[in-house]
Amino acid sequence: MLILRKSWFIKQICQCEGLGIRIEAFMAWTPSVWELTMEDVLRLPLSPAPTRRRARVVVAVAALVLGLMLVGQRSGGVPVSSLSSPRLPGAAALSGPSIPRLEQAVSGPKTSDAPPKQAVALIDRAMGFIEPFEGRRHRAYRDSRGYLTIGVGFNLDRAGAAEDVNRLLPGVGYRAIRRGDLSLTDAQIDVLLRHDTRRAMDTARRQVAGFDSLPVEAQLIVIDMTFNTGSLHKWRKLRAALVRQDYASAADAMHRSLWRKQTGQRAQHLIELMRNLSRV
């Protein structure tokens, strides 16, 4: 929904009067603020004019409305819920397929990036679960596999790491971190850890069917493994066992993997936790 001030919009329309747009209908309206949709724009009253001129007028007005909407999205606007504005005259009498609202056509449906409360609680627990394995380092270092890392297992060499640092820690230079010139605070490390933990949780939820029905302990194990390995896509036997909630078979799949040999005590601890679930 696009929000326009009447006086400003009339001023712009007046400048186009020579192209054939009639403005009398607009002058009689009382609200000082309007809500306009794309279907309203296409129904603007036009006087008889050559087809090409009429088409140019509609395109020009539509472009004007689109530009105003983009500006309004950046600077904010009047809440739609606080307005009660009439539709353009004659709109109810027109038939034909409904045209999507302009805002939805441009930006898509509005969604929230904030996870639900249950997910936030799980992320908090997973952060505490992961950190003892990863440790906490305020300056960049090379991990056991040779990757440049900082904080709690934040891989500076992975694709998208620079963009994530610049977005999550504005004013902190990614290159300076790589050179070891900067030392992150605990709060900055927590921001990176929360981002990576949520990313691991979202990946695990996509790859493990029925993730939300697993016991919390199993969810934490799966999140930690995803945090450590990046993906469980190739762990078909493990994922199939988790779907059946067969935790003994899941522990066996973990035990027989190359990951166990490479990860050592961390892997052994997770295997024991998973096996304990089968004894409950």
C-alpha positions in Angstrom: 0.0 0.0 0.0 1.4 3.4 -1.0 0.7 6.4 1.2 0.6 9.9 -0.4 -0.2 13.3 0.8 -3.1 14.8 -1.2 -1.7 18.3 -1.6 1.6 17.1 -3.0 0.1 14.6 -5.4 -2.4 17.1 -6.8 0.5 19.5 -7.4 2.3 16.8 -9.5 -0.9 16.0 -11.4 -1.5 19.6 -12.2 1.8 19.8 -13.9 0.6 17.0 -16.3 -2.8 18.6 -17.1 -1.6 19.4 -20.6 -1.4 15.6 -21.3 -5.1 15.1 -20.7 -5.5 14.2 -17.0 -8.5 15.7 -15.4 -8.0 16.8 -11.8 -11.5 17.9 -10.8 -12.3 14.6 -9.1 -9.2 14.9 -7.0 -10.0 18.4 -5.8 -13.3 17.4 -4.1 -11.7 14.8 -1.9 -11.4 15.7 1.8 -8.7 13.4 3.3 -5.3 14.9 3.4 -3.6 11.5 3.1 -4.5 8.8 0.6 -3.8 5.1 0.2 -3.2 4.2 -3.4 -2.8 0.7 -5.0 -1.7 -0.1 -8.5 -5.3 -0.7 -9.5 -6.1 2.8 -8.3 -3.3 4.2 -10.5 -4.6 2.4 -13.6 -8.1 3.8 -13.0 -7.1 7.4 -12.8 -9.7 9.5 -14.8 -8.4 10.5 -18.2 -10.0 12.7 -20.8 -10.3 11.4 -24.3 -6.9 11.5 -25.9 -5.0 9.6 -28.5 -4.1 6.0 -27.5 -0.3 6.6 -27.4 -0.8 9.8 -25.3 -3.0 8.0 -22.9 -0.6 5.1 -22.6 2.3 7.5 -21.9 0.2 9.3 -19.2 -0.6 6.0 -17.4 3.0 4.8 -17.6 4.3 8.2 -16.3 1.9 8.2 -13.3 2.7 4.6 -12.5 6.4 5.3 -12.6 5.9 8.4 -10.3 3.9 6.3 -7.8 6.6 3.5 -7.9 9.4 6.0 -7.2 7.5 7.6 -4.4 6.8 4.2 -2.8 10.5 3.3 -2.9 11.4 6.6 -1.2 8.7 6.1 1.4 10.0 2.6 2.2 13.4 4.2 3.1 12.2 7.1 5.1 9.1 5.6 6.7 5.5 6.7 6.4 2.1 7.0 8.0 0.9 3.6 9.4 -1.7 2.2 7.1 -3.9 1.1 10.0 -4.3 4.7 11.1 -5.9 5.8 7.8 -9.4 5.5 6.4 -9.4 6.8 2.8 -11.9 6.4 0.1 -11.3 4.4 -3.1 -11.1 6.2 -6.4 -14.5 7.1 -7.9 -16.0 4.3 -10.0 -13.7 1.6 -8.7 -16.5 -0.6 -7.6 -18.2 -0.5 -11.0 -15.1 -1.8 -12.8 -14.7 -5.5 -13.4 -11.8 -7.6 -14.3 -9.0 -9.5 -12.6 -7.7 -8.1 -9.4 -4.2 -6.5 -9.7 -1.8 -7.2 -6.8 -1.0 -4.4 -4.5 2.0 -2.4 -5.7 4.0 -2.9 -2.5 3.6 -6.6 -2.7 4.5 -6.7 -6.3 7.7 -4.8 -5.7 8.9 -6.2 -2.3 7.0 -9.4 -1.8 5.1 -10.4 1.3 6.4 -9.0 4.5 8.1 -11.6 6.7 10.0 -11.3 10.0 13.6 -12.5 10.4 13.1 -12.9 14.2 12.9 -16.6 15.3 10.1 -17.7 17.6 10.7 -17.8 21.3 11.2 -21.6 21.3 13.9 -21.2 18.7 15.6 -18.4 20.7 15.7 -20.6 23.8 17.2 -23.4 21.7 19.8 -21.1 20.2 20.8 -19.9 23.7 21.2 -23.5 24.9 23.1 -24.5 21.7 25.5 -21.5 22.1 26.4 -22.8 25.6 26.7 -26.3 24.3 29.0 -25.4 21.4 31.4 -23.0 23.2 33.2 -25.5 25.5 34.2 -27.5 22.4 35.3 -24.5 20.3 36.8 -22.3 22.9 36.8 -18.5 22.8 39.5 -16.5 21.1 39.5 -12.7 20.7 42.0 -12.5 17.9 42.2 -14.5 14.7 44.0 -17.8 14.8 44.4 -21.0 12.7 42.3 -23.9 13.8 43.2 -27.6 13.7 42.3 -27.8 10.1 44.2 -24.7 9.1 41.2 -22.3 8.7 41.5 -18.7 9.9 39.1 -18.5 12.8 38.0 -16.0 15.5 35.6 -15.9 18.4 33.8 -19.2 19.0 34.6 -21.1 15.8 33.7 -18.3 13.4 35.5 -19.4 10.1 36.9 -16.3 8.4 37.8 -18.3 5.3 34.4 -19.6 4.5 32.4 -18.0 1.7 30.3 -15.0 2.8 32.4 -14.5 6.0 33.4 -11.0 5.0 29.8 -9.9 4.3 28.6 -11.4 7.6 31.3 -9.6 9.6 30.5 -6.2 7.9 26.8 -6.7 8.4 26.9 -8.0 11.9 29.7 -5.8 13.2 29.5 -2.5 11.5 32.7 -0.5 11.8 34.8 -3.6 12.4 37.1 -4.2 9.5 37.2 -7.8 8.2 40.7 -7.3 6.7 42.0 -5.9 10.0 40.5 -9.0 11.8 42.3 -11.3 9.3 45.6 -9.5 9.8 45.2 -9.8 13.6 45.1 -6.1 14.1 41.8 -6.1 16.0 40.7 -7.9 19.1 37.0 -8.6 19.3 35.0 -7.9 22.5 33.0 -10.6 24.2 29.8 -8.9 23.0 31.0 -8.9 19.4 32.0 -12.6 19.7 28.5 -13.4 21.0 26.9 -11.7 18.0 29.0 -13.9 15.6 28.3 -17.0 17.6 24.5 -16.4 17.7 24.5 -15.9 14.0 26.4 -19.1 13.3 24.4 -21.1 15.8 21.1 -20.0 14.3 22.5 -20.8 10.8 23.4 -24.3 12.0 20.0 -24.8 13.6 18.2 -23.7 10.4 20.3 -26.0 8.3 19.7 -28.9 10.7 16.0 -28.3 10.6 15.9 -28.4 6.8 18.0 -31.5 6.5 16.7 -33.6 9.4 13.0 -34.5 9.0 11.1 -34.2 12.2 13.8 -32.1 13.8 11.3 -30.2 16.0 10.0 -33.5 17.5 13.4 -34.7 18.7 14.4 -34.4 22.3 16.3 -31.3 23.1 19.5 -33.3 23.7 19.3 -34.8 20.2 18.6 -31.3 18.8 21.7 -29.9 20.5 23.9 -32.8 19.2 22.6 -32.3 15.6 23.1 -28.5 15.8 26.6 -29.0 17.1 27.5 -31.4 14.4 26.1 -29.0 11.8 28.1 -26.2 13.3 31.2 -28.3 13.2 30.8 -29.9 9.7 28.6 -27.3 7.9 26.0 -29.8 6.7 24.5 -33.2 7.5 23.5 -33.7 3.8 25.8 -36.8 3.4 24.8 -38.4 6.7 22.0 -40.4 5.3 22.1 -43.2 7.9 22.2 -40.8 10.7 19.3 -38.8 9.4 17.2 -41.9 8.8 17.9 -43.1 12.3 16.8 -39.7 13.7 13.6 -39.8 11.8 12.8 -43.2 13.4 14.1 -41.8 16.7 16.4 -44.8 16.8 19.2 -43.2 18.8 21.3 -46.3 19.1 21.5 -46.6 15.3 22.2 -42.8 15.2 25.1 -43.2 17.6 26.5 -46.2 15.5 26.4 -44.1 12.3 28.3 -41.4 14.1 30.8 -43.9 15.5 31.6 -45.4 12.1 32.3 -42.1 10.4 35.5 -40.4 9.4 34.3 -37.4 11.3 34.8 -39.3 14.6 38.5 -39.9 13.8 39.0 -36.3 12.7 37.2 -34.7 15.6 38.4 -36.8 18.5 37.0 -36.2 22.0 34.3 -33.9 20.8 32.9 -36.6 18.6 33.2 -39.2 21.3 31.3 -37.0 23.7 28.5 -36.5 21.2 28.3 -40.2 20.4 27.9 -41.0 24.1 25.2 -38.4 24.5 23.3 -39.8 21.6 23.7 -43.4 22.8 22.4 -42.4 26.3 19.1 -41.2 24.6 18.5 -44.8 23.6 18.6 -45.9 27.2 16.0 -43.4 28.5 
